[in-house]
Amino acid sequence: MPVIDAWMQHPTPRHSNHEMFESLRRWTGMGLPEEPLPVKVTVAALAAADVEIGLSAAWYGPQGPLIDNDEVAEFVARSEGRLRGVAGVDLTKPVAAVRELRRAVQELGFVALRIVPWLWQLPPTDRLYYPLYTACVELGIPFCTQVGHTGPLRPSETGRPIPYIDQVALDFPELTIVCGHIGYPWTTEMISVADKHANVHIDTSAYTARRYPTELVDYLRGRGRRKVLFGSNYPMITPSQALEHLPDLRLDAETTELFLAGNARRVFRLGDHS
């Protein structure tokens, strides 16, 4: 069954070696890479789990880009059709950020915007985000963000679904929002916000299937089957690792297809085949 990975990145050394990821390196046992990761390694990791499309994101932070949009575009071009780009922008320069987002979508073919709030230590309700939400609606692309606690060594407060995602969805009901990393330890809050707002979704990145909270699994099996998208957080977790225990969730065939690919295909407007 084909898979779409809604949250991953092909890293640069600037990204992989950043000090804030020391906690993740400790958990995963990954060392500091000495050379850039070849795109073919990422393509092989996706292919090993039948990932048809990986949504590979740029990373922009207050000290500059860790993976910039043009680097992502280069990775996409070398991925044999396996990667699609997700834009990043400098949140503190809203006019330039909107221009860069438009360039990424209209010229580079990117399919979404991702901003990681803890990286900026600004919650999604901060005024600097709002021009970008308008641009996302006008461009017809989702806004992807992180919810839940932070694994990296930064404060977790910006990842609370309530009040932040709830308020953004109230202010921008036309905005499609994909909330990565499940929302733990506020998973029930995240589910309630997804229930409340038609255009709010959850992706499972940064968790293997055996670690999905029980309430999320129950939601996925039932009323949330069109609300939850698979994500890995590659390279921290490979898609194969993330999906190893998927059969233990006992999802029916329709729910499995929606979770692995169907929901992402619809939300990111990827068409029948990209």
Disulfide bonds with the S-S distance in Angstrom:
none
